[in-house]
Amino acid sequence: MNKTSDTINETPVKLEKISDTLRIYQQKGVFSYGTDAVLLSAYAASFMKFSTQRTLFDLCSGTGIIGLMLLDYFRESNALFTTAVEINKDASLLSKMSAEESGLSGNFRVYNMDIKKVKDSFDGDIADFITVNPPYMSEHCGLMCEDDYKTIARHEILCNLEHIFRAAFHLLKTGGNMFVVYRPDRLSTLFSAAKNSKLEIKNMTFVHSKIQSESKLVLCKLQKGAKEGLKISEPFVMYGDDGSYSEAYLRVRDEGVMKIGNKRF
């Protein structure tokens, strides 16, 4: 079901059905969510087990897809509260509209702000979980997009991993978990930012289009106050040899959670 009667800044918005209970507003010119956001939500859900209320911060939240998918996944328990932080005003408004449309506004709030202002705006040690789908490319790497917002979403122009991880360390409770999706070819940058911010990488899952193809994404779980000890999960494969979706991806699509098998390295 699509709805295009609403507008933001005179630009039509489209209401997209994600599940029977979740609707997400999208708008041309505002960076749309992709498979990486869907995978990160399912990856985080596989580690998030709780019975009493927990707090999630979704940094660089865009249109709010990750935080809203997790709220939808844990809707029955009503035990998750999400705070989204996004610098783009239109994207922030879209996420607020999506939460209201999906009946999640009571457990969702969004702050339109620079992530570098997080430490001055929020108390420390308040988050149980953090999710982030950060800009993947350095400021001057790769092709720039025609649209400024897409360029900002993809490139480290307004923030980089160091800024994001410093904000995460401030927000997280000791023992709290952070979930990140990133590019394997920039893992040295991720390891450096994590070490500088005293966040320990505890799990990594490499994502492949097909089992024989090179990994283009990696999902990471980090923890505040943890000891060293990294577990590499079995690869997550999107497609079979015949081009059809894998059982693993169908589970993510239909159930919203990822099965993680760990190997210690």
Summary of the structure (lengths in Angstrom):
residues: 265
radius of gyration: 17.6
end to end distance: 45.9
largest distance: 52.9
contacts: 873
relative contact order: 0.14
helix: 32%
strand: 30%
